[in-house]
């Protein structure tokens, strides 16, 4: 969870059986995706055209849809690439 200007720790729901000791140990580290990596976004043109066509044909001013893709760490380990290659218009109901 990201709160503007400060990081907050992860929290998990309560359970009857714990698999690890929940007491914090060690120094606090940042876990934001851009803290250690250089992000890159790659969008397939066909996917963008499908989304644009769907938006133009939709009678409502706003609508819901899904853009699906993959997240990969670059070969040099210095960056991540989010490749969006699928469009799903979702369902009206």
C-alpha positions in Angstrom: 0.0 0.0 0.0 1.4 3.4 -1.0 0.6 6.5 1.1 1.9 9.8 -0.4 5.2 10.9 1.0 5.7 7.8 3.3 5.9 4.1 3.0 3.7 1.8 5.3 4.5 -1.8 6.2 2.7 -4.8 4.7 -0.1 -6.2 6.7 -1.7 -9.6 6.4 -5.1 -10.8 7.7 -5.2 -12.5 11.1 -5.2 -16.2 11.2 -5.3 -19.0 13.8 -2.0 -20.5 12.7 1.1 -18.4 11.9 3.8 -19.8 9.6 6.4 -17.2 10.8 7.1 -14.9 13.7 5.3 -11.6 13.0 7.7 -9.5 15.1 9.7 -7.1 12.8 13.4 -7.9 12.5 16.2 -5.8 10.9 16.1 -2.4 9.2 13.1 -1.1 7.3 13.5 -1.3 3.5 11.5 0.3 0.7 9.4 -2.1 -1.5 8.1 0.4 -4.1 8.6 -1.0 -7.6 10.5 2.1 -8.8 12.8 2.2 -5.7 15.4 -0.1 -7.1 14.3 -0.5 -10.8 13.9 1.7 -13.8 10.3 1.0 -15.2 9.5 0.8 -18.9 6.1 0.5 -20.4 5.6 -1.3 -23.8 2.1 -1.2 -25.4 1.3 -3.2 -28.5 -0.3 -0.9 -31.2 -3.0 -3.4 -32.0 -4.1 -3.4 -28.3 -4.2 0.4 -28.2 -6.3 0.5 -31.4 -8.8 -2.0 -30.1 -9.2 0.0 -26.9 -9.6 3.2 -28.8 -12.2 1.7 -31.2 -14.1 0.3 -28.2 -14.1 3.7 -26.5 -15.4 5.4 -29.6 -18.2 2.9 -30.1 -19.2 3.0 -26.4 -22.2 5.3 -25.8 -21.3 6.1 -22.2 -18.7 8.7 -21.3 -16.8 6.3 -19.1 -16.5 2.5 -19.2 -14.5 -0.3 -17.6 -12.1 -2.5 -19.4 -8.9 -4.5 -18.8 -5.4 -4.1 -20.2 -3.5 -7.4 -19.7 0.2 -8.0 -20.1 3.4 -9.3 -18.5 6.0 -7.9 -16.1 9.6 -8.9 -16.6 13.0 -8.0 -15.1 15.5 -6.8 -17.8 18.5 -9.0 -18.5 20.9 -6.6 -16.8 18.7 -6.6 -13.7 18.5 -2.8 -13.6 15.0 -2.3 -15.0 11.6 -3.8 -15.4 9.4 -3.9 -18.5 5.6 -4.0 -18.4 4.4 -5.2 -21.8 0.6 -4.7 -22.4 -0.5 -6.9 -25.2 -4.1 -7.8 -24.7 -7.4 -5.8 -24.4 -10.5 -7.1 -22.7 -13.6 -4.9 -22.8 -15.2 -6.7 -19.9 -18.9 -7.3 -19.4 -21.6 -4.8 -18.9 -23.3 -6.8 -16.2 
